[in-house]
């Protein structure tokens, strides 16, 4: 058949490499409002919820039971459930309705009613609601720090640069699981060598992740997954109660922690019960609220390809982020794993959270080149920094990333590399050479560094655990290596687990270890003139305005004459 030439060219565009599918309700390939989703309902007797979204108490599954017991305010629910979904949706968009009032209303919603509310809102309305409903007033960002060779010197240098660029939290994961302790230590000392107070974590198997936290190698955890159907939940030998117990383990040891969920996980794991992605995610959000953890990483996350493939999927992702905030939970709003070959769609996927601002706009912006990202690549990576900064400048938005000049980047990268060199020496781990420090200072990817003996590194990691090494040993190594300021920063971060201030919703550390959270930096948006305004932070706005490649017209006078 003779082809129309424009259509031939269009078919070669990157977007045609994306996997898009039609809706399939019975297998959960539907963003919201599946034909199988239950109708909202609730019945309360003697203070107990005895009916939830069409199910009688005797028919509750584990998730229903947990939500009914701990996740819904039974005194508020009868009032809230009488309100129409449209009415609540309008209140979410209305600047004159304060956030505090909406939190109270949301506490009485059932998962099905919550889905109904979000379903009434278009994308622009969700942006309007999100800028009011995020718990912390000041938006921030989280990044990934990884590389495919688990090179500790590169990890430390990248962590130092990312800290200087303004990321409040950093997350690593090993390419090889046995490297986890070294990865955790590398980003810990790298970040603290650059900007004290950055929180770090290592994503690995849950028991080991908790162990790393207890040793002081990490300061928060996030990859504690919850799911929206019983079968998927129990497939991993978990129940809502076991997750609640794990959450209490972190809290009792002073470590910040949030759960992870996201649309598409149940479809990916093969049991959606024919329900929509938004309904199942609503159940995950209610489980999180019921457990009492301070926040949730959601918004598709690692499963973003699933909602990204169905009609309205990116709208659903924005909606699940909004619902998380309605439950007064800290929201790390996804924008991490890559899902599209199209740069236009990648930007589209991020814009709702970017414009509205969330507690953490990305729950994993790749602070390395994506080819080094062991989380399967991020929506944005280190080579997108300048585009991202230009977008912040264009829209006068605080996206959580600040400009960094080249000489400052070189300086902090060198500091991070020297810090991990001192730690490896002090802990009697395989040597980090001066050549490696120099290479990491100027490197962009793992291709630019000498190859390490990975077998010896893995043996060193095992030996480190066998010896019972803790953060105290890291502090000693830094101090003995002449890096007392970095040692003080790591010590002060460890002390925060005793103080417990950062166990508050949306908590991070600012200058001079000031804990910034939804408690002392609560979102007070009530329309124009209120809430967070970048231009009112003159120092930050000036840095974003004066990006390095912006021409100063005053310097052009002689040329123009």
LOKEDREN-363503 format. One line per 2 residues: number of its first residue (from 1); for each residue x negated, y, z negated of C-alpha. Coordinates in nm, 2 decimals. Layout:
<pts>
NUM	X/Y/Z ~ ... $
</pts>
This chain:
<pts>
1	0.00/0.00/0.00 ~ -0.13/0.34/0.09 $
3	-0.21/0.54/-0.23 ~ -0.15/0.90/-0.31 $
5	-0.49/1.04/-0.38 ~ -0.41/1.25/-0.68 $
7	-0.26/0.94/-0.85 ~ -0.58/0.74/-0.77 $
9	-0.79/1.01/-0.94 ~ -0.55/1.03/-1.24 $
11	-0.58/0.65/-1.29 ~ -0.96/0.70/-1.34 $
13	-0.91/0.94/-1.63 ~ -1.03/0.81/-1.97 $
15	-0.68/0.80/-2.11 ~ -0.60/0.51/-1.88 $
17	-0.85/0.30/-2.08 ~ -0.63/0.34/-2.39 $
19	-0.40/0.06/-2.48 ~ -0.04/0.19/-2.48 $
21	0.26/-0.04/-2.54 ~ 0.63/-0.02/-2.53 $
23	0.83/-0.05/-2.86 ~ 0.89/-0.40/-3.00 $
25	1.10/-0.37/-3.31 ~ 1.09/-0.74/-3.42 $
27	0.72/-0.74/-3.43 ~ 0.68/-0.40/-3.59 $
29	0.55/-0.22/-3.28 ~ 0.77/0.08/-3.35 $
31	0.66/0.40/-3.53 ~ 0.97/0.47/-3.72 $
33	1.34/0.39/-3.73 ~ 1.32/0.02/-3.64 $
35	1.66/-0.15/-3.59 ~ 1.55/-0.37/-3.88 $
37	1.47/-0.10/-4.13 ~ 1.71/-0.10/-4.42 $
39	1.97/0.17/-4.49 ~ 1.88/0.39/-4.80 $
41	2.05/0.29/-5.12 ~ 2.00/0.28/-5.49 $
43	2.19/0.17/-5.80 ~ 2.08/0.23/-6.16 $
45	2.23/0.05/-6.46 ~ 2.11/0.13/-6.82 $
47	1.81/0.31/-6.68 ~ 1.70/0.02/-6.45 $
49	1.71/0.01/-6.08 ~ 1.92/-0.29/-5.99 $
51	1.96/-0.22/-5.62 ~ 1.70/-0.08/-5.38 $
53	1.75/-0.01/-5.01 ~ 2.02/-0.27/-4.97 $
55	1.86/-0.54/-5.19 ~ 2.00/-0.66/-5.51 $
57	1.76/-0.70/-5.81 ~ 1.77/-1.08/-5.78 $
59	1.65/-1.05/-5.42 ~ 1.36/-0.81/-5.48 $
61	1.03/-0.92/-5.35 ~ 0.71/-0.84/-5.54 $
63	0.68/-0.50/-5.38 ~ 1.04/-0.41/-5.44 $
65	1.01/-0.51/-5.81 ~ 0.69/-0.31/-5.86 $
67	0.84/0.00/-5.70 ~ 1.17/-0.03/-5.89 $
69	0.99/-0.07/-6.22 ~ 0.72/0.20/-6.18 $
71	0.75/0.40/-5.86 ~ 1.09/0.57/-5.87 $
73	1.22/0.81/-6.13 ~ 1.55/0.63/-6.22 $
75	1.69/0.95/-6.39 ~ 1.63/1.16/-6.08 $
77	1.71/0.90/-5.81 ~ 2.10/0.93/-5.83 $
79	2.08/1.30/-5.77 ~ 1.82/1.29/-5.49 $
81	1.99/1.00/-5.31 ~ 2.31/1.21/-5.28 $
83	2.12/1.48/-5.08 ~ 2.11/1.44/-4.71 $
85	1.78/1.37/-4.53 ~ 1.83/1.68/-4.32 $
87	1.87/1.89/-4.64 ~ 1.55/1.76/-4.79 $
89	1.36/1.80/-4.46 ~ 1.47/2.17/-4.44 $
91	1.35/2.23/-4.80 ~ 1.01/2.08/-4.70 $
93	0.98/2.34/-4.42 ~ 1.12/2.63/-4.62 $
95	0.85/2.85/-4.78 ~ 1.10/2.97/-5.04 $
97	1.14/2.62/-5.19 ~ 0.84/2.57/-5.42 $
99	0.63/2.26/-5.41 ~ 0.70/2.17/-5.77 $
101	1.07/2.14/-5.70 ~ 1.01/1.91/-5.40 $
103	0.78/1.68/-5.60 ~ 1.07/1.63/-5.85 $
105	1.31/1.55/-5.56 ~ 1.07/1.32/-5.39 $
107	1.02/1.12/-5.71 ~ 1.38/1.01/-5.68 $
109	1.37/0.89/-5.32 ~ 1.36/0.53/-5.21 $
111	1.12/0.42/-4.94 ~ 1.41/0.40/-4.68 $
113	1.53/0.74/-4.78 ~ 1.18/0.88/-4.76 $
115	1.15/0.74/-4.41 ~ 1.49/0.91/-4.32 $
117	1.36/1.25/-4.44 ~ 1.04/1.23/-4.24 $
119	1.23/1.11/-3.93 ~ 1.43/1.44/-3.93 $
121	1.11/1.64/-3.88 ~ 0.92/1.72/-3.56 $
123	0.54/1.76/-3.55 ~ 0.54/2.13/-3.60 $
125	0.77/2.10/-3.90 ~ 0.54/1.84/-4.05 $
127	0.25/2.09/-4.02 ~ 0.46/2.36/-4.20 $
129	0.55/2.12/-4.48 ~ 0.20/1.98/-4.52 $
131	0.03/2.31/-4.58 ~ 0.27/2.35/-4.87 $
133	0.27/1.99/-5.01 ~ -0.10/1.91/-5.02 $
135	-0.20/1.90/-5.39 ~ -0.52/2.10/-5.38 $
137	-0.51/2.46/-5.25 ~ -0.85/2.44/-5.08 $
139	-0.88/2.19/-4.79 ~ -1.20/1.99/-4.78 $
141	-1.35/1.70/-4.58 ~ -1.51/1.36/-4.62 $
143	-1.77/1.20/-4.40 ~ -1.92/0.86/-4.31 $
145	-2.29/0.81/-4.36 ~ -2.40/0.49/-4.19 $
147	-2.64/0.34/-3.93 ~ -2.64/0.01/-3.75 $
149	-2.99/-0.08/-3.89 ~ -2.89/0.01/-4.25 $
151	-3.21/0.23/-4.25 ~ -3.23/0.39/-4.59 $
153	-3.44/0.68/-4.48 ~ -3.20/0.78/-4.21 $
155	-2.91/0.74/-4.45 ~ -3.07/0.97/-4.71 $
157	-3.15/1.23/-4.45 ~ -2.81/1.22/-4.30 $
159	-2.65/1.24/-4.64 ~ -2.86/1.55/-4.73 $
161	-2.76/1.72/-4.40 ~ -2.39/1.64/-4.45 $
163	-2.40/1.77/-4.80 ~ -2.54/2.10/-4.67 $
165	-2.27/2.11/-4.41 ~ -2.01/2.11/-4.68 $
167	-1.87/1.76/-4.70 ~ -1.73/1.71/-5.05 $
169	-1.73/1.33/-5.03 ~ -1.95/1.08/-4.85 $
171	-1.88/0.71/-4.77 ~ -2.11/0.45/-4.65 $
173	-2.07/0.08/-4.55 ~ -2.35/-0.16/-4.46 $
175	-2.39/-0.33/-4.13 ~ -2.51/-0.63/-4.33 $
177	-2.33/-0.68/-4.66 ~ -2.64/-0.76/-4.86 $
179	-2.77/-0.41/-4.79 ~ -2.49/-0.25/-4.99 $
181	-2.69/-0.15/-5.30 ~ -2.96/0.01/-5.09 $
183	-2.70/0.20/-4.88 ~ -2.52/0.32/-5.20 $
185	-2.85/0.44/-5.35 ~ -2.96/0.61/-5.03 $
187	-2.66/0.84/-4.99 ~ -2.65/0.90/-5.36 $
189	-3.00/1.05/-5.38 ~ -2.98/1.20/-5.03 $
191	-2.67/1.40/-5.11 ~ -2.78/1.51/-5.46 $
193	-3.11/1.63/-5.32 ~ -2.93/1.88/-5.09 $
195	-2.61/1.99/-5.28 ~ -2.55/1.86/-5.63 $
197	-2.20/1.73/-5.70 ~ -2.12/1.56/-5.38 $
199	-1.92/1.24/-5.45 ~ -2.04/0.91/-5.28 $
201	-1.90/0.56/-5.23 ~ -2.00/0.23/-5.07 $
203	-1.73/0.04/-4.89 ~ -1.78/-0.33/-4.95 $
205	-1.61/-0.64/-5.10 ~ -1.40/-0.52/-5.39 $
207	-1.58/-0.70/-5.68 ~ -1.92/-0.58/-5.55 $
209	-1.78/-0.23/-5.50 ~ -1.67/-0.21/-5.86 $
211	-2.01/-0.35/-5.97 ~ -2.19/-0.07/-5.78 $
213	-1.97/0.18/-5.95 ~ -2.04/0.04/-6.30 $
215	-2.42/0.05/-6.23 ~ -2.38/0.42/-6.14 $
217	-2.48/0.38/-5.78 ~ -2.14/0.53/-5.66 $
219	-1.91/0.79/-5.81 ~ -1.58/0.70/-5.64 $
221	-1.40/0.42/-5.45 ~ -1.14/0.43/-5.18 $
223	-1.12/0.11/-4.98 ~ -0.88/-0.07/-5.22 $
225	-0.61/-0.18/-4.97 ~ -0.24/-0.21/-5.03 $
227	0.02/-0.33/-4.78 ~ 0.39/-0.30/-4.71 $
229	0.49/-0.67/-4.69 ~ 0.46/-0.94/-4.95 $
231	0.31/-1.19/-4.71 ~ 0.03/-0.96/-4.60 $
233	-0.04/-0.85/-4.95 ~ -0.07/-1.21/-5.09 $
235	-0.26/-1.32/-4.78 ~ -0.56/-1.16/-4.95 $
237	-0.49/-1.32/-5.29 ~ -0.35/-0.99/-5.42 $
239	-0.03/-0.86/-5.57 ~ 0.06/-0.51/-5.68 $
241	-0.03/-0.61/-6.03 ~ -0.38/-0.72/-5.94 $
243	-0.44/-0.39/-5.76 ~ -0.31/-0.21/-6.06 $
245	-0.56/-0.40/-6.28 ~ -0.84/-0.31/-6.05 $
247	-0.74/0.05/-6.05 ~ -0.75/0.05/-6.43 $
249	-1.10/-0.10/-6.42 ~ -1.23/0.21/-6.23 $
251	-1.04/0.46/-6.45 ~ -1.16/0.30/-6.77 $
253	-1.51/0.34/-6.66 ~ -1.46/0.70/-6.55 $
255	-1.48/0.65/-6.18 ~ -1.26/0.83/-5.93 $
257	-1.05/0.59/-5.72 ~ -0.78/0.59/-5.46 $
259	-0.60/0.33/-5.26 ~ -0.61/0.28/-4.88 $
261	-0.32/0.20/-4.65 ~ -0.20/0.31/-4.31 $
263	0.04/0.24/-4.03 ~ -0.03/-0.07/-3.82 $
265	-0.21/-0.28/-4.09 ~ 0.09/-0.52/-4.13 $
267	0.12/-0.55/-3.75 ~ -0.25/-0.62/-3.72 $
269	-0.23/-0.89/-3.99 ~ 0.07/-1.06/-3.84 $
271	0.37/-1.00/-4.06 ~ 0.58/-0.68/-4.04 $
273	0.91/-0.84/-4.12 ~ 1.03/-0.65/-3.82 $
275	1.01/-0.32/-4.00 ~ 0.88/0.01/-3.87 $
277	0.54/0.14/-3.94 ~ 0.67/0.44/-4.14 $
279	0.90/0.23/-4.36 ~ 0.62/-0.01/-4.45 $
281	0.38/0.27/-4.51 ~ 0.64/0.43/-4.74 $
283	0.63/0.12/-4.95 ~ 0.25/0.14/-4.97 $
285	0.28/0.50/-5.08 ~ 0.53/0.41/-5.35 $
287	0.30/0.13/-5.47 ~ 0.02/0.38/-5.50 $
289	0.23/0.62/-5.70 ~ 0.36/0.34/-5.92 $
291	0.01/0.22/-6.00 ~ -0.10/0.57/-6.12 $
293	-0.41/0.61/-5.91 ~ -0.49/0.97/-5.81 $
295	-0.47/0.94/-5.44 ~ -0.44/0.75/-5.11 $
297	-0.64/0.72/-4.79 ~ -0.37/0.69/-4.52 $
299	-0.29/0.80/-4.17 ~ -0.35/0.49/-3.96 $
301	-0.71/0.47/-4.08 ~ -0.88/0.16/-3.94 $
303	-0.56/0.05/-3.78 ~ -0.50/0.38/-3.59 $
305	-0.51/0.20/-3.25 ~ -0.17/0.04/-3.34 $
307	0.03/0.35/-3.41 ~ -0.17/0.53/-3.14 $
309	-0.03/0.28/-2.89 ~ 0.34/0.33/-2.95 $
311	0.58/0.62/-2.87 ~ 0.57/0.88/-3.14 $
313	0.28/0.70/-3.33 ~ 0.07/1.01/-3.39 $
315	0.38/1.19/-3.52 ~ 0.43/0.89/-3.76 $
317	0.08/0.92/-3.88 ~ 0.13/1.29/-3.97 $
319	0.45/1.19/-4.14 ~ 0.29/0.93/-4.36 $
321	0.03/1.18/-4.47 ~ 0.31/1.43/-4.56 $
323	0.49/1.16/-4.75 ~ 0.18/1.08/-4.95 $
325	0.16/1.45/-5.05 ~ 0.53/1.46/-5.14 $
327	0.45/1.19/-5.40 ~ 0.19/1.43/-5.54 $
329	-0.10/1.21/-5.44 ~ -0.44/1.32/-5.33 $
331	-0.44/1.26/-4.95 ~ -0.75/1.16/-4.75 $
333	-0.57/1.19/-4.42 ~ -0.74/0.95/-4.18 $
335	-0.89/1.11/-3.87 ~ -1.17/0.86/-3.91 $
337	-1.18/0.56/-3.68 ~ -1.19/0.63/-3.31 $
339	-0.87/0.53/-3.12 ~ -0.89/0.68/-2.78 $
341	-1.12/0.72/-2.48 ~ -0.97/1.06/-2.42 $
343	-1.12/1.37/-2.58 ~ -0.79/1.54/-2.55 $
345	-0.61/1.27/-2.74 ~ -0.89/1.26/-3.00 $
347	-0.84/1.63/-3.07 ~ -0.46/1.60/-3.06 $
349	-0.47/1.32/-3.32 ~ -0.66/1.56/-3.56 $
351	-0.48/1.89/-3.50 ~ -0.19/1.85/-3.74 $
353	-0.41/1.79/-4.04 ~ -0.67/2.04/-3.92 $
355	-0.42/2.32/-3.89 ~ -0.22/2.24/-4.20 $
357	-0.52/2.15/-4.42 ~ -0.52/1.84/-4.64 $
359	-0.72/1.74/-4.94 ~ -0.97/1.56/-4.71 $
361	-0.89/1.63/-4.34 ~ -1.10/1.33/-4.24 $
363	-1.14/1.03/-4.46 ~ -1.45/0.97/-4.26 $
365	-1.59/1.22/-4.01 ~ -1.90/1.05/-3.87 $
367	-2.20/1.25/-3.99 ~ -2.41/1.04/-3.76 $
369	-2.38/0.97/-3.39 ~ -2.10/0.73/-3.33 $
371	-2.33/0.46/-3.19 ~ -2.47/0.44/-3.55 $
373	-2.12/0.43/-3.72 ~ -2.07/0.09/-3.87 $
375	-1.70/0.18/-3.94 ~ -1.64/0.11/-3.57 $
377	-1.68/0.48/-3.48 ~ -1.50/0.79/-3.59 $
379	-1.26/1.03/-3.43 ~ -1.52/1.30/-3.45 $
381	-1.90/1.26/-3.49 ~ -2.22/1.46/-3.55 $
383	-2.24/1.55/-3.19 ~ -1.89/1.72/-3.22 $
385	-2.01/1.96/-3.50 ~ -2.03/2.27/-3.28 $
387	-1.70/2.21/-3.11 ~ -1.54/2.16/-3.46 $
389	-1.70/2.48/-3.59 ~ -1.57/2.67/-3.28 $
391	-1.22/2.54/-3.35 ~ -1.25/2.66/-3.71 $
393	-1.36/3.00/-3.58 ~ -1.09/3.02/-3.31 $
395	-0.80/2.94/-3.55 ~ -0.95/3.09/-3.87 $
397	-0.92/2.75/-4.04 ~ -1.13/2.59/-4.31 $
399	-1.18/2.24/-4.18 ~ -1.43/2.15/-4.45 $
401	-1.74/2.18/-4.24 ~ -1.98/2.48/-4.25 $
403	-2.24/2.60/-4.00 ~ -2.60/2.49/-4.07 $
405	-2.90/2.64/-3.90 ~ -3.17/2.42/-3.76 $
407	-3.45/2.51/-4.01 ~ -3.22/2.46/-4.31 $
409	-3.12/2.12/-4.16 ~ -3.49/2.02/-4.12 $
411	-3.56/2.12/-4.48 ~ -3.27/1.93/-4.64 $
413	-3.33/1.62/-4.43 ~ -3.69/1.61/-4.54 $
415	-3.58/1.65/-4.91 ~ -3.34/1.36/-4.87 $
417	-3.59/1.14/-4.71 ~ -3.86/1.22/-4.97 $
419	-3.61/1.15/-5.25 ~ -3.53/0.80/-5.13 $
421	-3.90/0.74/-5.07 ~ -3.97/0.82/-5.44 $
423	-3.68/0.60/-5.55 ~ -3.80/0.30/-5.35 $
425	-4.15/0.34/-5.49 ~ -4.02/0.38/-5.85 $
427	-3.80/0.07/-5.82 ~ -4.07/-0.14/-5.65 $
429	-3.87/-0.18/-5.33 ~ -4.03/-0.22/-4.98 $
431	-4.24/0.09/-4.91 ~ -4.10/0.39/-4.72 $
433	-4.39/0.55/-4.53 ~ -4.46/0.91/-4.47 $
435	-4.42/0.83/-4.10 ~ -4.06/0.72/-4.17 $
437	-3.99/1.04/-4.37 ~ -4.12/1.26/-4.09 $
439	-3.91/1.06/-3.83 ~ -3.59/1.08/-4.04 $
441	-3.64/1.46/-4.08 ~ -3.62/1.52/-3.71 $
443	-3.41/1.21/-3.60 ~ -3.06/1.22/-3.45 $
445	-3.00/0.84/-3.45 ~ -3.16/0.52/-3.56 $
447	-3.33/0.50/-3.22 ~ -3.56/0.78/-3.34 $
449	-3.70/0.59/-3.64 ~ -3.96/0.32/-3.68 $
451	-3.81/-0.02/-3.74 ~ -3.82/-0.16/-4.09 $
453	-3.86/-0.52/-4.20 ~ -3.49/-0.58/-4.28 $
455	-3.56/-0.92/-4.43 ~ -3.78/-0.76/-4.70 $
457	-3.53/-0.49/-4.75 ~ -3.25/-0.75/-4.81 $
459	-3.48/-0.94/-5.05 ~ -3.54/-0.61/-5.23 $
461	-3.17/-0.54/-5.26 ~ -3.10/-0.88/-5.42 $
463	-3.40/-0.84/-5.65 ~ -3.27/-0.50/-5.76 $
465	-2.93/-0.65/-5.86 ~ -3.10/-0.95/-6.03 $
467	-3.31/-0.71/-6.24 ~ -3.00/-0.52/-6.36 $
469	-3.12/-0.19/-6.21 ~ -2.88/0.10/-6.29 $
471	-2.86/0.47/-6.22 ~ -3.09/0.53/-6.52 $
473	-3.37/0.36/-6.33 ~ -3.30/0.58/-6.03 $
475	-3.32/0.89/-6.24 ~ -3.65/0.77/-6.39 $
477	-3.79/0.70/-6.04 ~ -3.70/1.05/-5.92 $
479	-3.85/1.21/-6.22 ~ -4.17/1.01/-6.20 $
481	-4.19/1.10/-5.83 ~ -4.20/1.47/-5.90 $
483	-3.83/1.53/-5.81 ~ -3.70/1.64/-6.14 $
485	-3.43/1.86/-5.99 ~ -3.28/1.57/-5.79 $
487	-3.31/1.35/-6.10 ~ -3.11/1.61/-6.30 $
489	-2.84/1.62/-6.03 ~ -2.81/1.24/-6.03 $
491	-2.80/1.24/-6.41 ~ -2.53/1.51/-6.42 $
493	-2.32/1.31/-6.17 ~ -2.35/1.00/-6.39 $
495	-2.24/1.21/-6.69 ~ -1.92/1.30/-6.52 $
497	-1.80/0.94/-6.57 ~ -1.81/1.01/-6.95 $
499	-1.65/1.35/-6.92 ~ -1.37/1.22/-6.69 $
501	-1.28/1.56/-6.54 ~ -1.28/1.43/-6.19 $
503	-1.01/1.17/-6.26 ~ -0.76/1.44/-6.18 $
505	-0.57/1.45/-5.85 ~ -0.78/1.59/-5.56 $
507	-1.09/1.64/-5.77 ~ -1.43/1.73/-5.63 $
509	-1.72/1.93/-5.77 ~ -1.80/2.29/-5.66 $
511	-2.09/2.52/-5.76 ~ -2.24/2.47/-6.10 $
513	-2.05/2.14/-6.14 ~ -1.72/2.32/-6.16 $
515	-1.45/2.05/-6.12 ~ -1.20/2.17/-5.85 $
517	-0.87/1.98/-5.85 ~ -0.49/2.01/-5.81 $
519	-0.49/2.11/-6.18 ~ -0.70/2.43/-6.15 $
521	-0.68/2.49/-5.78 ~ -0.31/2.40/-5.73 $
523	-0.15/2.46/-5.39 ~ 0.06/2.77/-5.44 $
525	0.17/2.82/-5.08 ~ 0.51/2.99/-5.05 $
527	0.49/3.15/-4.71 ~ 0.28/3.42/-4.55 $
529	0.05/3.60/-4.80 ~ 0.03/3.30/-5.03 $
531	-0.17/2.98/-5.05 ~ -0.52/2.93/-4.90 $
533	-0.64/3.20/-4.66 ~ -0.99/3.15/-4.51 $
535	-1.03/3.52/-4.44 ~ -1.00/3.60/-4.81 $
537	-1.31/3.39/-4.88 ~ -1.53/3.65/-4.72 $
539	-1.86/3.46/-4.76 ~ -1.73/3.14/-4.60 $
541	-1.55/3.32/-4.32 ~ -1.86/3.53/-4.24 $
543	-2.06/3.21/-4.20 ~ -1.80/3.06/-3.97 $
545	-1.77/3.38/-3.77 ~ -2.14/3.41/-3.72 $
547	-2.22/3.07/-3.57 ~ -2.57/3.06/-3.43 $
549	-2.47/3.09/-3.06 ~ -2.24/3.38/-3.10 $
551	-2.40/3.69/-2.94 ~ -2.43/4.01/-3.15 $
553	-2.32/4.29/-2.92 ~ -2.54/4.53/-3.11 $
555	-2.84/4.35/-2.98 ~ -2.72/4.38/-2.62 $
557	-2.73/4.76/-2.61 ~ -3.07/4.79/-2.44 $
559	-2.99/4.52/-2.19 ~ -2.66/4.69/-2.11 $
561	-2.83/5.02/-2.06 $
</pts>
